[in-house]
Amino acid sequence: MQQLKEFFEQGGFFMYVNLLCSVIVVALIIDRALFFLGKGSVNARAFLEQLRKLLSAGQLEKAQRLSQSSDAPVAQVARAGLSKLKSGEVAVSTAIEEALTDATPELKKRIAVLWSLANIATLLGLLGTINGLIGGFAAIGKAAADQRSTILATRISEAMNNTWLGLAIAA
């Protein structure tokens, strides 16, 4: 724990900004995992195969009950198609397309934000790197000869810690 504290202290201001970024990333990952393990967790292939068998056997009511047994997006789309089955192929196709249009945003929700945060984390790490290097070279010009190597090492450590954290979050 002490090493982690030192790691952040050596990295300077941008480490804390990147830490905030990583907290948001973890929260979004947990949110998406809960969705896909909870509401969205249906083996789509097995679900659709079971629906196909029921429909091939002419058991429309059982197929409808199966599609109503889950709130997963694949079940919502199947439910929409099954509700229009008696209206013809065009009505089924239209209902499925509309249900897909409704279900897709829920599946993709906050995924683009994760990509953006990965890019932002990398750039924040780069900002911290540049800040450390600028500070190091600026300090060398002003410092006494016996302090230059210590100052340079400290500032390079700041730069590398920022680089590492930014890349680790993005990865």
SETIGU-611366 format. One record per residue: residue number from 0; z, y, x of N, C-alpha, C in turn. Coordinates in steps of 0.2 Angstrom, whole numbers. Last residue first. Example, Ala and Ser with C-alpha at 12.3 -4.5 7.8 and 13.67 -1.06 7.14 Angstrom:
% SETIGU-611366
+-----+-------+-------+-------+-------+-------+-------+-------+-------+-------+
:   i :   n_z :   n_y :   n_x :  ca_z :  ca_y :  ca_x :   c_z :   c_y :   c_x :
+-----+-------+-------+-------+-------+-------+-------+-------+-------+-------+
:   1 :    35 :   -11 :    64 :    36 :    -5 :    68 :    39 :     0 :    64 :
:   0 :    39 :   -28 :    66 :    39 :   -22 :    62 :    39 :   -16 :    66 :
+-----+-------+-------+-------+-------+-------+-------+-------+-------+-------+
//
This chain:
% SETIGU-611366
+-----+-------+-------+-------+-------+-------+-------+-------+-------+-------+
:   i :   n_z :   n_y :   n_x :  ca_z :  ca_y :  ca_x :   c_z :   c_y :   c_x :
+-----+-------+-------+-------+-------+-------+-------+-------+-------+-------+
: 170 :  -108 :     2 :   -27 :  -110 :    -5 :   -27 :  -107 :    -9 :   -33 :
: 169 :  -102 :    14 :   -30 :  -109 :    13 :   -32 :  -111 :     5 :   -32 :
: 168 :   -90 :    11 :   -23 :   -90 :    12 :   -30 :   -97 :    11 :   -33 :
: 167 :   -94 :    10 :   -10 :   -91 :     4 :   -13 :   -91 :     5 :   -21 :
: 166 :  -100 :    22 :    -7 :  -104 :    16 :    -7 :  -101 :    11 :   -11 :
: 165 :   -88 :    30 :    -8 :   -93 :    32 :   -12 :   -98 :    26 :   -13 :
: 164 :   -80 :    24 :     2 :   -78 :    24 :    -5 :   -84 :    25 :    -9 :
: 163 :   -88 :    26 :    14 :   -86 :    19 :    12 :   -84 :    19 :     4 :
: 162 :   -88 :    40 :    15 :   -94 :    36 :    14 :   -93 :    29 :    11 :
: 161 :   -75 :    43 :    16 :   -78 :    45 :    10 :   -85 :    41 :     9 :
: 160 :   -72 :    37 :    29 :   -69 :    35 :    23 :   -72 :    37 :    16 :
: 159 :   -81 :    44 :    37 :   -82 :    37 :    36 :   -78 :    35 :    30 :
: 158 :   -74 :    57 :    37 :   -81 :    56 :    35 :   -83 :    49 :    33 :
: 157 :   -62 :    54 :    42 :   -63 :    57 :    35 :   -70 :    56 :    32 :
: 156 :   -66 :    50 :    54 :   -62 :    46 :    50 :   -63 :    48 :    43 :
: 155 :   -70 :    62 :    59 :   -75 :    57 :    58 :   -72 :    51 :    54 :
: 154 :   -58 :    69 :    60 :   -63 :    71 :    55 :   -69 :    66 :    54 :
: 153 :   -52 :    62 :    70 :   -49 :    63 :    63 :   -54 :    65 :    58 :
: 152 :   -60 :    63 :    81 :   -59 :    57 :    78 :   -56 :    57 :    71 :
: 151 :   -59 :    77 :    83 :   -66 :    74 :    81 :   -65 :    67 :    78 :
: 150 :   -46 :    79 :    86 :   -49 :    82 :    80 :   -55 :    79 :    78 :
: 149 :   -45 :    71 :    98 :   -41 :    69 :    92 :   -44 :    72 :    86 :
: 148 :   -55 :    78 :   106 :   -56 :    71 :   104 :   -52 :    69 :    98 :
: 147 :   -48 :    91 :   107 :   -55 :    90 :   104 :   -56 :    83 :   102 :
: 146 :   -37 :    93 :   114 :   -36 :    92 :   107 :   -43 :    90 :   104 :
: 145 :   -40 :    98 :   127 :   -36 :    91 :   126 :   -35 :    89 :   119 :
: 144 :   -47 :   110 :   125 :   -51 :   104 :   127 :   -47 :    97 :   126 :
: 143 :   -43 :   117 :   109 :   -42 :   117 :   116 :   -45 :   110 :   118 :
: 142 :   -55 :   122 :    96 :   -49 :   119 :    99 :   -49 :   118 :   107 :
: 141 :   -67 :   127 :    92 :   -61 :   132 :    92 :   -55 :   129 :    96 :
: 140 :   -76 :   117 :    92 :   -78 :   124 :    95 :   -72 :   128 :    96 :
: 139 :   -70 :   108 :    84 :   -71 :   107 :    91 :   -72 :   113 :    95 :
: 138 :   -71 :   113 :    71 :   -65 :   113 :    75 :   -65 :   112 :    82 :
: 137 :   -84 :   110 :    68 :   -82 :   117 :    68 :   -75 :   118 :    72 :
: 136 :   -85 :    97 :    69 :   -89 :   100 :    73 :   -86 :   108 :    74 :
: 135 :   -76 :    94 :    58 :   -75 :    91 :    64 :   -79 :    95 :    70 :
: 134 :   -82 :   100 :    47 :   -75 :   102 :    49 :   -74 :   100 :    56 :
: 133 :   -94 :    93 :    46 :   -94 :   100 :    47 :   -87 :   102 :    50 :
: 132 :   -89 :    80 :    44 :   -92 :    81 :    50 :   -93 :    89 :    51 :
: 131 :   -82 :    81 :    31 :   -78 :    79 :    37 :   -82 :    81 :    43 :
: 130 :   -93 :    85 :    23 :   -87 :    90 :    24 :   -83 :    88 :    30 :
: 129 :  -101 :    74 :    24 :  -104 :    80 :    27 :   -98 :    85 :    28 :
: 128 :   -92 :    65 :    17 :   -95 :    64 :    24 :   -97 :    70 :    27 :
: 127 :   -91 :    71 :     5 :   -85 :    70 :     9 :   -87 :    69 :    16 :
: 126 :  -105 :    70 :     1 :  -102 :    76 :     1 :   -96 :    76 :     6 :
: 125 :  -106 :    56 :     0 :  -110 :    59 :     5 :  -107 :    67 :     6 :
: 124 :   -97 :    53 :   -10 :   -95 :    51 :    -4 :   -99 :    54 :     2 :
: 123 :  -104 :    60 :   -20 :   -98 :    62 :   -18 :   -96 :    60 :   -12 :
: 122 :  -116 :    51 :   -20 :  -116 :    58 :   -18 :  -110 :    61 :   -17 :
: 121 :  -110 :    40 :   -25 :  -113 :    40 :   -19 :  -114 :    47 :   -16 :
: 120 :  -105 :    44 :   -38 :  -100 :    42 :   -33 :  -103 :    42 :   -26 :
: 119 :  -117 :    47 :   -44 :  -113 :    52 :   -43 :  -108 :    50 :   -37 :
: 118 :  -123 :    34 :   -45 :  -126 :    39 :   -41 :  -122 :    45 :   -39 :
: 117 :  -113 :    28 :   -53 :  -114 :    25 :   -47 :  -118 :    30 :   -42 :
: 116 :  -114 :    37 :   -65 :  -108 :    37 :   -61 :  -109 :    34 :   -54 :
: 115 :  -127 :    33 :   -69 :  -126 :    39 :   -67 :  -120 :    40 :   -63 :
: 114 :  -124 :    19 :   -73 :  -129 :    21 :   -67 :  -128 :    28 :   -65 :
: 113 :  -115 :    22 :   -83 :  -113 :    18 :   -77 :  -118 :    19 :   -71 :
: 112 :  -123 :    28 :   -92 :  -117 :    32 :   -89 :  -115 :    28 :   -83 :
: 111 :  -131 :    18 :   -97 :  -134 :    23 :   -93 :  -129 :    27 :   -89 :
: 110 :  -121 :    11 :  -104 :  -124 :     8 :   -98 :  -127 :    13 :   -94 :
: 109 :  -116 :    16 :  -116 :  -113 :    18 :  -110 :  -116 :    15 :  -104 :
: 108 :  -124 :     5 :  -126 :  -120 :    10 :  -126 :  -116 :    11 :  -119 :
: 107 :  -133 :    -6 :  -128 :  -134 :    -1 :  -122 :  -129 :     4 :  -121 :
: 106 :  -128 :   -11 :  -140 :  -129 :   -15 :  -134 :  -129 :   -11 :  -128 :
: 105 :  -130 :     0 :  -149 :  -123 :    -3 :  -148 :  -123 :    -7 :  -142 :
: 104 :  -144 :     2 :  -149 :  -139 :     7 :  -146 :  -132 :     4 :  -145 :
: 103 :  -148 :   -11 :  -156 :  -149 :    -9 :  -149 :  -145 :    -4 :  -146 :
: 102 :  -146 :   -11 :  -169 :  -141 :   -15 :  -165 :  -142 :   -13 :  -158 :
: 101 :  -156 :    -3 :  -176 :  -149 :    -2 :  -177 :  -144 :    -5 :  -172 :
: 100 :  -167 :   -10 :  -171 :  -166 :    -3 :  -170 :  -159 :    -1 :  -171 :
:  99 :  -165 :   -22 :  -177 :  -165 :   -22 :  -170 :  -164 :   -14 :  -168 :
:  98 :  -166 :   -19 :  -191 :  -159 :   -21 :  -188 :  -159 :   -21 :  -181 :
:  97 :  -179 :   -15 :  -191 :  -174 :   -10 :  -193 :  -168 :   -12 :  -190 :
:  96 :  -185 :   -28 :  -188 :  -186 :   -22 :  -183 :  -181 :   -17 :  -185 :
:  95 :  -181 :   -35 :  -199 :  -178 :   -37 :  -192 :  -179 :   -31 :  -187 :
:  94 :  -187 :   -29 :  -209 :  -180 :   -29 :  -209 :  -177 :   -31 :  -202 :
:  93 :  -201 :   -31 :  -206 :  -198 :   -25 :  -206 :  -191 :   -24 :  -206 :
:  92 :  -201 :   -45 :  -207 :  -202 :   -42 :  -200 :  -200 :   -35 :  -200 :
:  91 :  -198 :   -47 :  -220 :  -194 :   -50 :  -215 :  -195 :   -46 :  -209 :
:  90 :  -209 :   -40 :  -226 :  -203 :   -38 :  -227 :  -198 :   -40 :  -222 :
:  89 :  -219 :   -49 :  -221 :  -219 :   -42 :  -219 :  -213 :   -39 :  -220 :
:  88 :  -216 :   -61 :  -228 :  -216 :   -61 :  -221 :  -216 :   -53 :  -218 :
:  87 :  -206 :   -60 :  -243 :  -212 :   -61 :  -239 :  -211 :   -59 :  -232 :
:  86 :  -194 :   -60 :  -250 :  -199 :   -54 :  -251 :  -205 :   -55 :  -247 :
:  85 :  -186 :   -70 :  -246 :  -190 :   -71 :  -252 :  -195 :   -66 :  -254 :
:  84 :  -180 :   -64 :  -234 :  -184 :   -70 :  -234 :  -189 :   -71 :  -240 :
:  83 :  -171 :   -54 :  -233 :  -178 :   -52 :  -236 :  -183 :   -58 :  -236 :
:  82 :  -160 :   -59 :  -227 :  -159 :   -56 :  -234 :  -166 :   -54 :  -237 :
:  81 :  -165 :   -64 :  -215 :  -163 :   -69 :  -220 :  -163 :   -65 :  -227 :
:  80 :  -165 :   -51 :  -208 :  -171 :   -55 :  -209 :  -170 :   -60 :  -215 :
:  79 :  -151 :   -48 :  -208 :  -156 :   -44 :  -211 :  -163 :   -47 :  -212 :
:  78 :  -146 :   -59 :  -201 :  -144 :   -58 :  -208 :  -149 :   -53 :  -211 :
:  77 :  -152 :   -57 :  -188 :  -153 :   -63 :  -192 :  -152 :   -62 :  -200 :
:  76 :  -145 :   -45 :  -185 :  -153 :   -45 :  -185 :  -155 :   -51 :  -189 :
:  75 :  -132 :   -50 :  -185 :  -134 :   -44 :  -189 :  -141 :   -44 :  -190 :
:  74 :  -132 :   -59 :  -175 :  -131 :   -61 :  -182 :  -133 :   -56 :  -187 :
:  73 :  -135 :   -51 :  -164 :  -140 :   -57 :  -165 :  -139 :   -59 :  -173 :
:  72 :  -123 :   -44 :  -163 :  -129 :   -41 :  -165 :  -134 :   -46 :  -167 :
:  71 :  -109 :   -51 :  -172 :  -113 :   -50 :  -166 :  -120 :   -47 :  -168 :
:  70 :  -101 :   -54 :  -182 :  -103 :   -47 :  -182 :  -107 :   -46 :  -176 :
:  69 :  -102 :   -70 :  -191 :  -101 :   -66 :  -185 :  -104 :   -59 :  -186 :
:  68 :  -106 :   -75 :  -203 :   -99 :   -78 :  -200 :   -98 :   -74 :  -194 :
:  67 :  -118 :   -73 :  -208 :  -112 :   -68 :  -210 :  -106 :   -70 :  -207 :
:  66 :  -125 :   -83 :  -203 :  -127 :   -76 :  -201 :  -121 :   -71 :  -203 :
:  65 :  -120 :   -93 :  -211 :  -119 :   -94 :  -204 :  -120 :   -87 :  -201 :
:  64 :  -124 :   -89 :  -224 :  -117 :   -90 :  -222 :  -116 :   -90 :  -215 :
:  63 :  -138 :   -91 :  -222 :  -135 :   -84 :  -223 :  -128 :   -84 :  -222 :
:  62 :  -138 :  -105 :  -220 :  -141 :  -100 :  -215 :  -138 :   -93 :  -216 :
:  61 :  -134 :  -109 :  -233 :  -130 :  -111 :  -227 :  -132 :  -106 :  -221 :
:  60 :  -145 :  -104 :  -240 :  -138 :  -102 :  -241 :  -133 :  -103 :  -236 :
:  59 :  -156 :  -112 :  -235 :  -155 :  -104 :  -235 :  -148 :  -102 :  -236 :
:  58 :  -161 :  -125 :  -231 :  -154 :  -123 :  -233 :  -153 :  -116 :  -231 :
:  57 :  -172 :  -131 :  -227 :  -172 :  -128 :  -233 :  -165 :  -126 :  -235 :
:  56 :  -173 :  -136 :  -214 :  -170 :  -141 :  -219 :  -170 :  -138 :  -226 :
:  55 :  -177 :  -125 :  -208 :  -182 :  -130 :  -208 :  -180 :  -135 :  -213 :
:  54 :  -165 :  -118 :  -208 :  -171 :  -115 :  -212 :  -176 :  -121 :  -213 :
:  53 :  -157 :  -125 :  -200 :  -155 :  -124 :  -207 :  -161 :  -122 :  -211 :
:  52 :  -164 :  -124 :  -188 :  -163 :  -131 :  -191 :  -161 :  -130 :  -198 :
:  51 :  -163 :  -110 :  -186 :  -169 :  -113 :  -186 :  -169 :  -120 :  -190 :
:  50 :  -149 :  -109 :  -184 :  -152 :  -106 :  -190 :  -159 :  -109 :  -191 :
:  49 :  -148 :  -116 :  -172 :  -144 :  -118 :  -178 :  -147 :  -115 :  -184 :
:  48 :  -155 :  -107 :  -164 :  -157 :  -114 :  -165 :  -154 :  -117 :  -171 :
:  47 :  -147 :   -96 :  -164 :  -154 :   -96 :  -167 :  -157 :  -103 :  -168 :
:  46 :  -136 :  -101 :  -158 :  -135 :   -98 :  -164 :  -142 :   -98 :  -168 :
:  45 :  -140 :  -104 :  -145 :  -138 :  -109 :  -149 :  -137 :  -107 :  -157 :
:  44 :  -145 :   -91 :  -141 :  -149 :   -97 :  -141 :  -147 :  -102 :  -146 :
:  43 :  -133 :   -84 :  -141 :  -139 :   -82 :  -146 :  -143 :   -88 :  -146 :
:  42 :  -117 :   -86 :  -142 :  -122 :   -89 :  -139 :  -129 :   -89 :  -143 :
:  41 :  -108 :   -71 :  -144 :  -111 :   -77 :  -148 :  -117 :   -80 :  -143 :
:  40 :  -100 :   -58 :  -143 :  -100 :   -64 :  -139 :  -102 :   -70 :  -144 :
:  39 :   -98 :   -45 :  -147 :  -105 :   -47 :  -145 :  -105 :   -54 :  -142 :
:  38 :   -84 :   -44 :  -149 :   -89 :   -44 :  -155 :   -96 :   -46 :  -153 :
:  37 :   -80 :   -50 :  -135 :   -77 :   -50 :  -141 :   -83 :   -50 :  -147 :
:  36 :   -87 :   -49 :  -124 :   -83 :   -55 :  -124 :   -80 :   -55 :  -131 :
:  35 :   -94 :   -37 :  -125 :   -98 :   -43 :  -125 :   -94 :   -49 :  -125 :
:  34 :   -83 :   -28 :  -127 :   -88 :   -29 :  -132 :   -91 :   -35 :  -131 :
:  33 :   -76 :   -30 :  -115 :   -73 :   -32 :  -121 :   -78 :   -33 :  -127 :
:  32 :   -86 :   -25 :  -106 :   -84 :   -32 :  -106 :   -80 :   -34 :  -112 :
:  31 :   -86 :   -12 :  -110 :   -92 :   -16 :  -111 :   -90 :   -23 :  -111 :
:  30 :   -73 :    -8 :  -106 :   -76 :    -7 :  -112 :   -81 :   -12 :  -114 :
:  29 :   -73 :   -11 :   -92 :   -69 :   -15 :   -96 :   -71 :   -14 :  -104 :
:  28 :   -83 :    -2 :   -88 :   -84 :    -9 :   -87 :   -80 :   -13 :   -91 :
:  27 :   -76 :    10 :   -91 :   -82 :     9 :   -94 :   -84 :     1 :   -94 :
:  26 :   -65 :     9 :   -82 :   -64 :    10 :   -89 :   -70 :     8 :   -93 :
:  25 :   -72 :     9 :   -70 :   -68 :     4 :   -72 :   -67 :     3 :   -79 :
:  24 :   -77 :    23 :   -70 :   -82 :    17 :   -70 :   -78 :    11 :   -72 :
:  23 :   -65 :    30 :   -70 :   -70 :    31 :   -76 :   -75 :    25 :   -76 :
:  22 :   -61 :    27 :   -58 :   -57 :    25 :   -64 :   -61 :    25 :   -70 :
:  21 :   -71 :    32 :   -50 :   -70 :    25 :   -50 :   -66 :    23 :   -56 :
:  20 :   -69 :    46 :   -52 :   -75 :    43 :   -54 :   -74 :    35 :   -54 :
:  19 :   -56 :    47 :   -46 :   -57 :    48 :   -53 :   -63 :    45 :   -55 :
:  18 :   -61 :    44 :   -33 :   -56 :    40 :   -36 :   -56 :    41 :   -43 :
:  17 :   -68 :    55 :   -30 :   -72 :    49 :   -31 :   -67 :    44 :   -34 :
:  16 :   -58 :    65 :   -29 :   -63 :    65 :   -34 :   -67 :    59 :   -35 :
:  15 :   -51 :    59 :   -18 :   -48 :    60 :   -25 :   -53 :    61 :   -31 :
:  14 :   -61 :    61 :    -8 :   -58 :    54 :   -10 :   -55 :    54 :   -17 :
:  13 :   -62 :    75 :    -7 :   -68 :    71 :   -10 :   -66 :    64 :   -12 :
:  12 :   -51 :    79 :     1 :   -52 :    80 :    -6 :   -57 :    76 :   -10 :
:  11 :   -47 :    65 :    13 :   -47 :    72 :    10 :   -49 :    73 :     3 :
:  10 :   -46 :    54 :    20 :   -52 :    55 :    17 :   -53 :    62 :    15 :
:   9 :   -32 :    52 :    23 :   -37 :    54 :    29 :   -44 :    56 :    26 :
:   8 :   -27 :    49 :    11 :   -25 :    55 :    14 :   -30 :    57 :    20 :
:   7 :   -33 :    37 :     9 :   -35 :    42 :     4 :   -33 :    49 :     8 :
:   6 :   -28 :    29 :    19 :   -35 :    29 :    18 :   -37 :    35 :    14 :
:   5 :   -14 :    30 :    16 :   -17 :    33 :    22 :   -24 :    34 :    22 :
:   4 :   -13 :    22 :     5 :   -11 :    29 :     5 :   -14 :    33 :    11 :
:   3 :   -17 :    10 :    10 :   -21 :    13 :     5 :   -20 :    21 :     5 :
:   2 :    -7 :     8 :    19 :   -14 :     8 :    22 :   -18 :    12 :    16 :
:   1 :     4 :     6 :    10 :     4 :    12 :    14 :    -3 :    13 :    17 :
:   0 :     0 :    -6 :     4 :     0 :     0 :     0 :     0 :     6 :     4 :
+-----+-------+-------+-------+-------+-------+-------+-------+-------+-------+
//
